[in-house]
């Protein structure tokens, strides 16, 4: 008892076999290697971005610290250069006194200084 199979059924099965032949062990291993390489590249990129973000956060903290230090130094400069402080040091420590009259200009050898002309 031999059954004859129509020709179109036999031809319909062959593309399926061709597709199965393309999916060999070598192709599966090759796809896994490519996938693993892409995964490694992605993970290294994430790690690199994370490291750069940490550096940026540290740089921002350092900038904030330096700005605060600059402001405190400006405040100290303003305090040290205030007129009241300088006057107090001049009178108490150096023994200077306020002049009762305007300073006068000297004439040397008949010449008048350039400032008083």
Buried (B, 14 or more C-beta within 10 A) or exposed (E): EEEEEEEEEEEEEEEEEEEEEEEEEEEEEEEEEEEEEEEEEEEEEEEEEEEEEEEEEEEEEEEEEEEEEEEEEEEEEEEEEEEEEEEEEEEEEEEEEEEEEEEEEEEEEEEEEEEEE
